Amino acid sequence: MRKRPSAKQSPPSIPHPKAAASAPSRGGDAIAIADEARFARQIYLERRRAERNQRNLLLVLMAGMEMGDPAARAATFRTLIGNLSGMLRDTDTLGWYRQGTVLGILLPDLERADQALLGSVFGKFSSVLEDSLGALLACRMQLTVHVFPTPLGLGGDPADLALYPELPPGTRSQFEAVKRGLDVSISSVALLLLSPLLAVLALAVKCSSRGPALFRQRRLGQYGRPFTFLKFRSMYADSQTAVHEQYVARFIAGGPVENSHGVCKITDDPRVTAVGRVLRRTSLDELPQLWNVLRG
């Protein structure tokens, strides 16, 4: 979401989050703000956490590149940072996306990130800009809101690379071209050579139990792009999740979850077929992922 704040805009009302523990008072105490390297690292860590926990995060950017005078820009950001600090949660991060020119606010651990929330967040920070700087100066700031992960309904859309500041600019396109060439050549040759084995495995899975030969699941890949994950089915079709839920509950409660080999993994899972046990033990169930590599 990209837009300039306007003096005529009437932002929607949303509740103020809890103030951050390090937020200063208006008396002028020092404000903890991450530098560019630390902020980029924090974005990376929060992306990983969002993927693991199936949560969302928002990145709000306030760019002041149109302010040519460095001293005036620095003074503007000092005023803005002082007003922002009192409205952030303990879990939020304030830092430099681009040192001295683009200020970032990282809002992690959100249950959802729909259009209503995006509009509310944009309206709230637009209001902060205008209250802090005045309408004329606020119009020289560019406010954008970025969401991770990309909603599954937008599978064909390009990834929002603003959420990947660790990627080196300029070299990214060359690296991706070389990597894509290797992916296509290696996966196509592997699929061709392994096609007889793939056919035998698919037949074995199909004959061992009712259901499709392949297991399909929607997952998030690089840059938060959704894709269809493929592997040979190793469980009975329509298996219940009670076994896994009980294991997770026992793990969270601190109960014994290790098997005889000291590995935290379910053993003797009744949902796994006889053929599936062999496929899992040898990792042959992962071979259909070569198709995902070929598709990119």
C-alpha positions as a Markdown table, in Angstrom:
| # | Residue | x | y | z |
|---|---|---|---|---|
| 1 | Met | 0.0 | 0.0 | 0.0 |
| 2 | Arg | 1.5 | 3.3 | -1.1 |
| 3 | Lys | 0.1 | 6.7 | -0.7 |
| 4 | Arg | 1.0 | 10.2 | 0.5 |
| 5 | Pro | -0.8 | 11.5 | 3.5 |
| 6 | Ser | -3.3 | 14.3 | 2.8 |
| 7 | Ala | -4.5 | 17.0 | 5.0 |
| 8 | Lys | -8.1 | 16.3 | 3.9 |
| 9 | Gln | -7.9 | 12.6 | 4.8 |
| 10 | Ser | -10.0 | 11.4 | 7.8 |
| 11 | Pro | -8.1 | 8.4 | 9.0 |
| 12 | Pro | -10.1 | 5.5 | 10.6 |
| 13 | Ser | -9.9 | 5.3 | 14.4 |
| 14 | Ile | -7.9 | 2.3 | 15.9 |
| 15 | Pro | -6.9 | 1.8 | 19.5 |
| 16 | His | -3.5 | 2.9 | 20.6 |
| 17 | Pro | -1.1 | -0.1 | 21.2 |
| 18 | Lys | 0.7 | -0.4 | 24.5 |
| 19 | Ala | 3.7 | 1.9 | 24.7 |
| 20 | Ala | 7.1 | 0.2 | 24.2 |
| 21 | Ala | 9.2 | -0.4 | 27.3 |
| 22 | Ser | 12.0 | 1.8 | 25.9 |
| 23 | Ala | 9.7 | 4.6 | 24.8 |
| 24 | Pro | 10.8 | 8.0 | 26.1 |
| 25 | Ser | 8.7 | 10.6 | 27.8 |
| 26 | Arg | 8.2 | 14.0 | 26.2 |
| 27 | Gly | 11.0 | 15.2 | 28.5 |
| 28 | Gly | 13.5 | 14.2 | 25.9 |
| 29 | Asp | 15.0 | 10.9 | 27.0 |
| 30 | Ala | 17.1 | 8.9 | 24.5 |
| 31 | Ile | 15.1 | 6.7 | 22.2 |
| 32 | Ala | 16.3 | 3.2 | 21.3 |
| 33 | Ile | 16.2 | 3.0 | 17.5 |
| 34 | Ala | 17.9 | 0.2 | 15.5 |
| 35 | Asp | 20.5 | 1.1 | 12.8 |
| 36 | Glu | 20.1 | -0.1 | 9.3 |
| 37 | Ala | 21.9 | -3.4 | 9.7 |
| 38 | Arg | 20.2 | -4.3 | 12.9 |
| 39 | Phe | 16.8 | -3.4 | 11.5 |
| 40 | Ala | 17.3 | -5.5 | 8.4 |
| 41 | Arg | 18.3 | -8.4 | 10.6 |
| 42 | Gln | 15.1 | -7.9 | 12.7 |
| 43 | Ile | 13.0 | -8.0 | 9.6 |
| 44 | Tyr | 14.6 | -11.2 | 8.5 |
| 45 | Leu | 14.0 | -12.8 | 12.0 |
| 46 | Glu | 10.4 | -11.7 | 12.1 |
| 47 | Arg | 9.8 | -13.1 | 8.6 |
| 48 | Arg | 11.0 | -16.4 | 9.8 |
| 49 | Arg | 9.0 | -16.3 | 13.0 |
| 50 | Ala | 5.8 | -15.3 | 11.0 |
| 51 | Glu | 6.4 | -18.4 | 8.7 |
| 52 | Arg | 6.8 | -20.7 | 11.7 |
| 53 | Asn | 3.8 | -19.4 | 13.6 |
| 54 | Gln | 1.6 | -18.7 | 10.6 |
| 55 | Arg | 1.2 | -15.1 | 11.6 |
| 56 | Asn | 1.4 | -11.8 | 9.7 |
| 57 | Leu | 3.7 | -8.8 | 10.1 |
| 58 | Leu | 3.5 | -5.3 | 8.7 |
| 59 | Leu | 6.4 | -3.0 | 7.7 |
| 60 | Val | 5.6 | 0.7 | 7.8 |
| 61 | Leu | 8.1 | 2.9 | 5.9 |
| 62 | Met | 8.3 | 6.7 | 6.1 |
| 63 | Ala | 10.7 | 8.1 | 3.5 |
| 64 | Gly | 12.0 | 11.6 | 3.6 |
| 65 | Met | 14.2 | 11.6 | 0.4 |
| 66 | Glu | 12.4 | 14.7 | -1.0 |
| 67 | Met | 13.8 | 16.8 | 1.8 |
| 68 | Gly | 17.1 | 18.0 | 0.3 |
| 69 | Asp | 18.5 | 19.7 | 3.4 |
| 70 | Pro | 20.1 | 17.0 | 5.6 |
| 71 | Ala | 19.8 | 19.1 | 8.8 |
| 72 | Ala | 16.1 | 19.8 | 8.2 |
| 73 | Arg | 15.5 | 16.1 | 7.4 |
| 74 | Ala | 17.3 | 15.0 | 10.6 |
| 75 | Ala | 15.2 | 17.5 | 12.7 |
| 76 | Thr | 12.0 | 16.2 | 11.1 |
| 77 | Phe | 12.8 | 12.6 | 11.9 |
| 78 | Arg | 13.7 | 13.5 | 15.5 |
| 79 | Thr | 10.3 | 15.0 | 16.0 |
| 80 | Leu | 8.6 | 12.1 | 14.3 |
| 81 | Ile | 10.5 | 9.5 | 16.3 |
| 82 | Gly | 9.6 | 11.2 | 19.6 |
| 83 | Asn | 5.9 | 11.0 | 18.7 |
| 84 | Leu | 6.0 | 7.5 | 17.4 |
| 85 | Ser | 7.7 | 6.0 | 20.4 |
| 86 | Gly | 4.7 | 6.4 | 22.6 |
| 87 | Met | 2.3 | 4.4 | 20.4 |
| 88 | Leu | 4.4 | 1.2 | 19.8 |
| 89 | Arg | 4.0 | -2.1 | 21.5 |
| 90 | Asp | 6.8 | -3.9 | 23.3 |
| 91 | Thr | 7.1 | -6.3 | 20.4 |
| 92 | Asp | 7.3 | -3.6 | 17.7 |
| 93 | Thr | 10.7 | -2.4 | 16.4 |
| 94 | Leu | 11.6 | 1.2 | 15.4 |
| 95 | Gly | 14.7 | 1.5 | 13.1 |
| 96 | Trp | 16.3 | 2.8 | 10.0 |
| 97 | Tyr | 15.4 | 1.1 | 6.8 |
| 98 | Arg | 17.8 | 3.4 | 5.0 |
| 99 | Gln | 20.0 | 5.2 | 7.5 |
| 100 | Gly | 18.9 | 8.8 | 8.0 |
| 101 | Thr | 16.4 | 8.8 | 5.1 |
| 102 | Val | 13.8 | 6.1 | 5.5 |
| 103 | Leu | 12.4 | 5.3 | 8.9 |
| 104 | Gly | 10.8 | 1.8 | 9.5 |
| 105 | Ile | 8.3 | 0.5 | 12.0 |
| 106 | Leu | 8.0 | -3.3 | 12.2 |
| 107 | Leu | 4.7 | -4.6 | 13.5 |
| 108 | Pro | 5.0 | -8.4 | 14.1 |
| 109 | Asp | 2.8 | -11.2 | 15.4 |
| 110 | Leu | -0.5 | -10.1 | 13.8 |
| 111 | Glu | -3.3 | -12.6 | 13.6 |
| 112 | Arg | -4.4 | -11.3 | 10.3 |
| 113 | Ala | -3.5 | -8.6 | 7.8 |
| 114 | Asp | -6.6 | -7.9 | 5.7 |
| 115 | Gln | -7.5 | -4.7 | 3.9 |
| 116 | Ala | -9.4 | -3.3 | 6.9 |
| 117 | Leu | -6.3 | -3.6 | 9.1 |
| 118 | Leu | -4.0 | -2.1 | 6.4 |
| 119 | Gly | -6.3 | 0.8 | 6.0 |
| 120 | Ser | -6.4 | 1.4 | 9.7 |
| 121 | Val | -2.6 | 1.2 | 10.1 |
| 122 | Phe | -2.1 | 3.5 | 7.1 |
| 123 | Gly | -4.6 | 6.0 | 8.5 |
| 124 | Lys | -3.1 | 5.9 | 11.9 |
| 125 | Phe | 0.5 | 6.6 | 10.8 |
| 126 | Ser | -0.8 | 9.3 | 8.3 |
| 127 | Ser | -2.4 | 11.0 | 11.3 |
| 128 | Val | 0.9 | 10.8 | 13.2 |
| 129 | Leu | 2.8 | 12.4 | 10.3 |
| 130 | Glu | 0.4 | 15.3 | 10.1 |
| 131 | Asp | 0.1 | 15.8 | 13.8 |
| 132 | Ser | 3.9 | 15.8 | 14.2 |
| 133 | Leu | 5.0 | 17.7 | 11.1 |
| 134 | Gly | 2.0 | 19.6 | 9.9 |
| 135 | Ala | 0.1 | 19.0 | 6.6 |
| 136 | Leu | 2.6 | 20.8 | 4.3 |
| 137 | Leu | 5.7 | 19.0 | 5.6 |
| 138 | Ala | 3.9 | 15.7 | 6.0 |
| 139 | Cys | 3.1 | 15.8 | 2.2 |
| 140 | Arg | 6.8 | 15.7 | 1.5 |
| 141 | Met | 7.1 | 12.3 | 3.4 |
| 142 | Gln | 6.2 | 9.1 | 1.6 |
| 143 | Leu | 4.3 | 6.6 | 3.7 |
| 144 | Thr | 4.0 | 2.9 | 2.6 |
| 145 | Val | 2.7 | -0.2 | 4.3 |
| 146 | His | 4.0 | -3.7 | 3.4 |
| 147 | Val | 2.5 | -7.0 | 4.5 |
| 148 | Phe | 4.1 | -10.4 | 5.0 |
| 149 | Pro | 3.3 | -13.1 | 3.9 |
| 150 | Thr | 1.7 | -12.4 | 0.5 |
| 151 | Pro | -2.0 | -13.5 | 0.8 |
| 152 | Leu | -2.6 | -16.9 | -0.8 |
| 153 | Gly | -5.1 | -15.3 | -3.1 |
| 154 | Leu | -2.4 | -13.3 | -4.8 |
| 155 | Gly | -0.2 | -16.2 | -5.9 |
| 156 | Gly | 0.6 | -14.7 | -9.2 |
| 157 | Asp | 1.7 | -11.3 | -7.8 |
| 158 | Pro | 5.4 | -10.6 | -7.5 |
| 159 | Ala | 6.9 | -10.6 | -4.0 |
| 160 | Asp | 7.2 | -7.3 | -2.1 |
| 161 | Leu | 11.0 | -7.0 | -2.0 |
| 162 | Ala | 10.8 | -4.2 | 0.5 |
| 163 | Leu | 10.4 | -7.0 | 3.1 |
| 164 | Tyr | 13.8 | -8.5 | 2.0 |
| 165 | Pro | 16.3 | -5.7 | 2.7 |
| 166 | Glu | 19.1 | -8.2 | 3.2 |
| 167 | Leu | 19.1 | -9.0 | -0.6 |
| 168 | Pro | 22.0 | -7.1 | -2.3 |
| 169 | Pro | 20.7 | -4.6 | -4.8 |
| 170 | Gly | 22.1 | -4.8 | -8.3 |
| 171 | Thr | 23.5 | -8.3 | -8.0 |
| 172 | Arg | 20.2 | -9.9 | -7.2 |
| 173 | Ser | 19.0 | -10.2 | -10.8 |
| 174 | Gln | 22.3 | -11.7 | -12.0 |
| 175 | Phe | 22.3 | -14.2 | -9.1 |
| 176 | Glu | 18.7 | -15.2 | -9.7 |
| 177 | Ala | 19.4 | -15.7 | -13.5 |
| 178 | Val | 22.3 | -18.0 | -12.8 |
| 179 | Lys | 20.5 | -19.9 | -10.1 |
| 180 | Arg | 17.4 | -20.3 | -12.2 |
| 181 | Gly | 19.5 | -21.7 | -15.0 |
| 182 | Leu | 21.0 | -24.3 | -12.7 |
| 183 | Asp | 17.6 | -25.2 | -11.2 |
| 184 | Val | 16.1 | -25.8 | -14.6 |
| 185 | Ser | 19.0 | -27.8 | -16.0 |
| 186 | Ile | 19.6 | -30.0 | -13.0 |
| 187 | Ser | 15.9 | -30.7 | -12.1 |
| 188 | Ser | 15.0 | -31.5 | -15.8 |
| 189 | Val | 17.8 | -34.0 | -16.1 |
| 190 | Ala | 17.0 | -35.5 | -12.7 |
| 191 | Leu | 13.3 | -35.9 | -13.6 |
| 192 | Leu | 14.2 | -37.5 | -16.9 |
| 193 | Leu | 16.7 | -40.0 | -15.3 |
| 194 | Leu | 14.4 | -40.8 | -12.4 |
| 195 | Ser | 11.2 | -41.1 | -14.3 |
| 196 | Pro | 11.1 | -44.9 | -14.2 |
| 197 | Leu | 11.6 | -44.8 | -10.4 |
| 198 | Leu | 9.0 | -42.1 | -10.0 |
| 199 | Ala | 6.5 | -44.2 | -11.9 |
| 200 | Val | 7.2 | -47.3 | -9.7 |
| 201 | Leu | 6.9 | -45.3 | -6.5 |
| 202 | Ala | 3.6 | -43.7 | -7.6 |
| 203 | Leu | 2.2 | -47.2 | -8.5 |
| 204 | Ala | 3.3 | -48.6 | -5.1 |
| 205 | Val | 1.6 | -45.7 | -3.2 |
| 206 | Lys | -1.5 | -46.0 | -5.2 |
| 207 | Cys | -1.8 | -49.8 | -4.7 |
| 208 | Ser | -0.9 | -49.7 | -1.0 |
| 209 | Ser | -3.9 | -47.6 | 0.1 |
| 210 | Arg | -6.9 | -45.7 | -1.1 |
| 211 | Gly | -6.2 | -42.1 | -2.2 |
| 212 | Pro | -4.0 | -40.1 | -4.7 |
| 213 | Ala | -0.3 | -41.0 | -5.2 |
| 214 | Leu | 0.7 | -37.4 | -4.5 |
| 215 | Phe | 0.2 | -35.3 | -1.4 |
| 216 | Arg | -0.5 | -31.6 | -2.2 |
| 217 | Gln | -0.4 | -28.7 | 0.2 |
| 218 | Arg | -0.3 | -25.0 | -0.1 |
| 219 | Arg | 2.8 | -23.5 | 1.4 |
| 220 | Leu | 4.9 | -20.3 | 1.4 |
| 221 | Gly | 8.2 | -20.2 | -0.4 |
| 222 | Gln | 10.9 | -17.7 | -1.1 |
| 223 | Tyr | 9.9 | -14.1 | -0.7 |
| 224 | Gly | 6.6 | -15.3 | 0.8 |
| 225 | Arg | 5.3 | -16.6 | -2.6 |
| 226 | Pro | 2.7 | -19.3 | -2.2 |
| 227 | Phe | 3.2 | -22.6 | -4.1 |
| 228 | Thr | 1.8 | -26.1 | -4.1 |
| 229 | Phe | 4.1 | -28.5 | -2.2 |
| 230 | Leu | 4.3 | -32.0 | -3.7 |
| 231 | Lys | 5.5 | -35.3 | -2.3 |
| 232 | Phe | 4.5 | -38.9 | -2.5 |
| 233 | Arg | 1.6 | -39.7 | 0.0 |
| 234 | Ser | 2.9 | -41.6 | 3.0 |
| 235 | Met | -0.2 | -41.5 | 5.1 |
| 236 | Tyr | -3.7 | -43.0 | 4.7 |
| 237 | Ala | -6.1 | -40.7 | 3.0 |
| 238 | Asp | -8.3 | -38.6 | 5.4 |
| 239 | Ser | -6.1 | -39.4 | 8.4 |
| 240 | Gln | -7.1 | -37.7 | 11.6 |
| 241 | Thr | -4.8 | -35.1 | 13.2 |
| 242 | Ala | -5.4 | -36.2 | 16.9 |
| 243 | Val | -2.1 | -38.1 | 17.1 |
| 244 | His | -0.1 | -35.1 | 16.1 |
| 245 | Glu | -2.1 | -32.7 | 18.2 |
| 246 | Gln | -1.6 | -34.8 | 21.3 |
| 247 | Tyr | 2.2 | -35.0 | 20.5 |
| 248 | Val | 2.4 | -31.2 | 20.2 |
| 249 | Ala | 0.4 | -30.7 | 23.4 |
| 250 | Arg | 2.8 | -33.0 | 25.2 |
| 251 | Phe | 5.8 | -31.2 | 23.8 |
| 252 | Ile | 4.4 | -27.8 | 24.9 |
| 253 | Ala | 3.7 | -29.1 | 28.4 |
| 254 | Gly | 7.3 | -30.3 | 28.7 |
| 255 | Gly | 6.4 | -34.0 | 28.7 |
| 256 | Pro | 8.6 | -36.8 | 27.1 |
| 257 | Val | 8.6 | -36.6 | 23.3 |
| 258 | Glu | 11.9 | -38.1 | 22.3 |
| 259 | Asn | 12.0 | -41.6 | 20.8 |
| 260 | Ser | 14.6 | -44.3 | 21.5 |
| 261 | His | 17.1 | -42.5 | 19.2 |
| 262 | Gly | 16.8 | -39.2 | 21.1 |
| 263 | Val | 14.9 | -37.6 | 18.2 |
| 264 | Cys | 11.8 | -35.5 | 18.9 |
| 265 | Lys | 9.6 | -37.2 | 16.3 |
| 266 | Ile | 6.4 | -39.3 | 16.4 |
| 267 | Thr | 7.3 | -43.0 | 16.1 |
| 268 | Asp | 4.9 | -45.9 | 15.1 |
| 269 | Asp | 2.5 | -43.3 | 13.8 |
| 270 | Pro | -0.7 | -45.4 | 12.9 |
| 271 | Arg | -1.5 | -42.9 | 10.1 |
| 272 | Val | 1.6 | -43.9 | 8.1 |
| 273 | Thr | 1.2 | -46.7 | 5.5 |
| 274 | Ala | 3.7 | -49.6 | 5.1 |
| 275 | Val | 5.0 | -48.1 | 1.8 |
| 276 | Gly | 5.0 | -44.7 | 3.5 |
| 277 | Arg | 7.4 | -45.9 | 6.2 |
| 278 | Val | 9.9 | -47.0 | 3.5 |
| 279 | Leu | 9.5 | -43.8 | 1.6 |
| 280 | Arg | 10.1 | -41.7 | 4.7 |
| 281 | Arg | 13.0 | -43.7 | 5.9 |
| 282 | Thr | 14.7 | -43.3 | 2.5 |
| 283 | Ser | 13.4 | -39.8 | 1.8 |
| 284 | Leu | 12.1 | -41.0 | -1.5 |
| 285 | Asp | 8.8 | -39.3 | -0.8 |
| 286 | Glu | 10.5 | -35.9 | -1.4 |
| 287 | Leu | 11.4 | -36.7 | -5.1 |
| 288 | Pro | 8.3 | -35.0 | -6.5 |
| 289 | Gln | 9.7 | -31.7 | -5.3 |
| 290 | Leu | 12.0 | -31.7 | -8.3 |
| 291 | Trp | 8.9 | -30.6 | -10.2 |
| 292 | Asn | 8.6 | -27.6 | -8.0 |
| 293 | Val | 12.2 | -26.8 | -8.6 |
| 294 | Leu | 11.7 | -27.0 | -12.4 |
| 295 | Arg | 8.6 | -24.7 | -12.2 |
| 296 | Gly | 10.4 | -22.2 | -10.1 |
